[in-house]
Amino acid sequence: MKLANPLQYPLAVLAGGVFLVGGVRLGGLPSVVAIPGAVAIATAGAAVLKSRAPDTVELANKVINREFQQVRQQAVALGTRADELNAEATKLLTASEQIELLGVVQYACDRTQELPQKIDQLALRMAGNDALLSVNDLESQLKQAEIKVRNSKGVAQEQWGKLANSLKRNIALAKQGEDARQAQLANLSTLIAESGGVLQQLQNKLRTADLTSEIAADELRELSDEFKGFQENVDVLIA
């Protein structure tokens, strides 16, 4: 049975919490016994729940599948970091005038949690008869990206421009009869890495900036907008 992060399984955390409270208050267990016991129960519960969860998508092409699994693991790891950032922001942004900023950070964290599921959706499209990516699909994605380029500016426009160029390369590969799925997964991997960089910047701002300053608030909003751009790029690739 594989280990799992209890924080990703609320029922497992609840079971550990019930043991901790019941053991200390009702059973009279010392904290040095109750706390490790609660952790063990939460960890074991998470492992059981994970073992009962449906297996992740597997692709027939071994090379493509290996790269897909790596990208998915990258997304799951980023989700764990987002959990930590969310908890940290909740502790730091407590004033009533900071509620909007807390929402900005939580939005970024929530969107990050969606990444593994979105990547599974892409894998389902890639699976089946091991066919190459459809040129029509890629051209549809390119049209969406080019519209975004025309209707955006600044960092967002730059991000959409990069995606449009990547899609053009993928279309060229597909028309040559080569498998463009590896390029598509490479694009996703890059977007996830860049999203992780923005999350790190958000965390740095939370830890070092004067959170009552309007300048710091604007910087947090700008980082959130930049992160939103990366997520929209992911949506185009997976649509």
C-alpha positions in Angstrom: 0.0 0.0 0.0 1.4 3.4 -1.1 1.8 6.3 1.4 -0.4 9.3 0.8 -0.5 12.9 2.0 -3.3 13.0 4.7 -4.0 16.6 3.9 -5.4 15.5 0.5 -7.9 13.2 2.3 -10.1 15.1 4.8 -11.7 12.0 6.1 -8.3 10.6 7.2 -7.5 13.9 8.9 -10.9 13.8 10.7 -10.3 10.3 11.9 -6.9 11.4 13.3 -8.5 14.4 15.0 -11.2 12.3 16.6 -8.6 10.0 18.0 -6.6 12.9 19.3 -9.5 14.6 21.1 -11.1 11.4 22.3 -7.8 10.0 23.5 -6.7 13.1 25.5 -10.1 14.2 26.9 -11.9 10.9 27.4 -9.1 8.3 27.5 -6.6 10.3 29.5 -3.8 9.5 27.1 -0.7 11.7 27.4 -0.1 14.0 24.4 3.2 12.2 23.6 1.1 9.2 22.9 -2.0 10.7 21.4 -0.4 13.0 18.9 1.8 10.3 17.2 -1.2 8.0 17.3 -3.4 10.6 15.5 -0.7 11.1 12.9 -0.4 7.4 12.3 -4.2 7.0 12.0 -4.5 9.9 9.5 -1.6 8.6 7.4 -2.9 5.0 7.4 -6.4 6.3 6.5 -5.1 8.4 3.7 -3.2 5.3 2.3 -6.4 3.2 2.4 -8.4 5.9 0.7 -5.7 6.3 -2.0 -5.7 2.6 -2.6 -9.4 2.7 -3.2 -9.2 5.6 -5.6 -9.3 4.8 -9.3 -6.0 4.4 -11.1 -4.7 7.4 -13.0 -4.9 7.3 -16.8 -2.4 5.1 -18.6 -1.4 5.7 -22.2 -0.6 2.8 -24.5 2.6 4.5 -25.9 5.2 3.9 -23.2 7.3 7.0 -24.0 4.3 9.3 -24.1 2.9 7.7 -20.9 6.1 8.2 -19.1 6.2 11.8 -20.0 2.6 12.2 -19.1 3.1 10.7 -15.6 6.0 13.0 -15.0 3.9 16.0 -15.9 1.1 14.8 -13.7 3.4 14.3 -10.7 4.7 17.8 -11.3 1.1 19.1 -11.1 0.4 17.1 -7.9 3.6 18.4 -6.3 2.6 22.0 -7.2 -0.8 21.3 -5.6 0.9 20.4 -2.4 2.8 23.7 -2.4 -0.5 25.5 -3.1 -2.0 23.9 0.0 0.9 25.2 2.1 0.6 28.7 0.6 -3.2 28.7 1.2 -2.7 27.8 4.9 0.0 30.5 5.3 -2.1 33.2 3.6 -5.1 32.3 5.8 -2.9 32.9 8.9 -1.4 36.2 7.6 -4.3 37.9 5.9 -6.7 38.2 8.8 -7.7 41.9 8.8 -11.1 42.8 7.3 -9.5 45.0 4.6 -7.3 42.0 3.6 -10.2 39.7 2.7 -10.0 40.6 -1.0 -6.2 39.8 -1.0 -6.9 36.5 0.7 -9.4 35.7 -2.0 -6.7 36.5 -4.7 -4.3 34.1 -3.2 -6.9 31.4 -2.6 -8.0 31.7 -6.2 -4.5 30.9 -7.4 -4.3 27.9 -5.0 -7.7 26.5 -5.9 -6.9 26.7 -9.6 -3.6 24.8 -8.9 -5.6 22.0 -7.3 -7.5 21.5 -10.6 -4.3 20.8 -12.6 -4.0 17.0 -12.1 -7.6 16.5 -13.2 -7.2 18.7 -16.2 -4.1 16.8 -17.2 -6.0 13.5 -16.9 -8.6 15.0 -19.3 -5.8 15.7 -21.8 -4.5 12.1 -21.4 -8.0 10.7 -22.2 -7.9 12.6 -25.4 -4.4 11.2 -26.1 -5.4 7.7 -25.3 -7.4 5.2 -27.4 -5.9 4.1 -30.6 -2.6 5.9 -30.1 -3.4 8.3 -32.9 -1.5 11.6 -33.4 -3.0 14.8 -32.1 -5.6 16.2 -34.5 -4.4 19.1 -36.7 -7.9 20.5 -36.5 -7.8 20.4 -32.6 -4.4 22.2 -32.7 -5.5 24.8 -35.1 -8.6 25.5 -33.0 -6.3 26.0 -30.0 -4.1 28.3 -32.0 -7.1 30.4 -33.0 -8.0 30.9 -29.4 -4.5 31.8 -28.5 -4.2 34.3 -31.3 -7.5 36.0 -30.2 -6.1 36.3 -26.7 -2.9 37.8 -28.1 -4.9 40.5 -29.9 -7.1 41.2 -26.9 -4.5 41.3 -24.1 -1.4 43.3 -23.3 1.8 43.3 -21.2 2.7 40.0 -19.5 -0.5 38.3 -20.5 0.1 39.1 -24.2 3.6 37.8 -24.0 2.3 34.5 -22.4 -0.3 34.0 -25.1 2.3 34.8 -27.8 4.6 32.0 -26.5 1.7 29.6 -26.5 0.7 30.5 -30.0 4.3 29.9 -31.2 4.3 26.5 -29.5 1.1 25.5 -31.1 2.4 26.5 -34.5 5.3 24.1 -34.0 3.0 21.4 -32.9 0.8 21.8 -36.0 3.9 21.6 -38.2 4.9 18.3 -36.4 1.4 16.9 -36.8 1.3 17.7 -40.5 4.6 16.0 -41.0 3.1 12.8 -39.5 5.2 13.1 -36.3 3.7 12.7 -32.8 3.0 16.2 -31.5 1.8 14.8 -28.1 5.3 15.1 -26.6 5.5 18.7 -27.6 2.0 19.3 -26.0 3.2 17.7 -22.8 6.4 19.7 -22.9 4.2 22.9 -23.1 2.2 21.8 -20.1 5.4 21.0 -18.1 6.7 24.5 -18.9 3.4 26.2 -17.9 3.3 24.2 -14.6 6.9 25.2 -13.8 6.2 28.9 -14.5 3.0 28.7 -12.4 5.1 27.3 -9.6 7.4 30.3 -10.0 4.5 32.7 -9.6 3.2 30.8 -6.5 6.7 31.1 -5.0 6.6 34.9 -5.7 3.2 35.1 -4.0 4.6 33.3 -1.0 7.7 35.6 -0.8 5.4 38.6 -0.9 3.3 37.3 1.9 6.4 36.6 4.0 8.4 39.8 3.4 6.0 42.6 2.2 4.1 45.1 4.4 0.7 43.5 3.8 -1.1 46.7 4.9 0.6 48.6 2.1 -1.4 49.3 -1.1 1.7 48.8 -3.1 2.2 45.3 -1.8 -1.5 44.6 -2.4 -1.2 45.7 -6.0 1.8 43.4 -6.4 -0.1 40.5 -5.1 -3.0 41.3 -7.5 -0.5 41.5 -10.5 1.0 38.1 -9.5 -2.5 36.6 -9.4 -3.3 38.0 -12.8 0.0 36.5 -14.2 -0.9 33.2 -12.6 -4.4 33.4 -14.1 -2.8 33.8 -17.5 -0.8 30.6 -17.1 -4.0 28.7 -16.1 -5.8 30.0 -19.1 -3.0 28.8 -21.3 -3.4 25.3 -19.7 -7.2 25.5 -20.4 -6.5 26.1 -24.1 -4.1 23.2 -24.4 -6.6 20.8 -22.7 -9.8 22.1 -24.3 
